[in-house]
Amino acid sequence: MRPFIPERPSSLPPRHIGSPSRTVDEHSTTARPGDTLWTLAADHLGTDATDWEIAQEWPRWHEHNLDRIGPEPGGLRPGTILRIPPPLFR
């Protein structure tokens, strides 16, 4: 019996084609399929961000968007428009 080896999808499923772009404006962003609060915070912080910095930032994203995500951070759904939290230091 051969072991099951999944094939990589050749392209995005049709339901994802035409999904909104991530950035809505400088103060908000739209979650895309596969996004998490971690990945959104990491993208916002930039490529120089450390795991520690991202770990400090993503809970701020959750708190700032609690009314849109709900109490469970993993409840983020594609298409949700999130407010970007203000910087900690100006």
SULRACOR-V171272 format. One record per helix or strand. SS is the DSSP state (2 for helix, 1 for strand). FROM is the first residue (numbers start at 1). LEN is the number of residues. If there is no record, write none. Layout:
BEGIN
((SS	FROM	LEN) (SS	FROM	LEN))
END
This chain:
BEGIN
((2	14	3) (1	23	3) (1	28	3) (2	37	9) (2	51	14) (2	66	4) (2	73	3) (1	81	3))
END
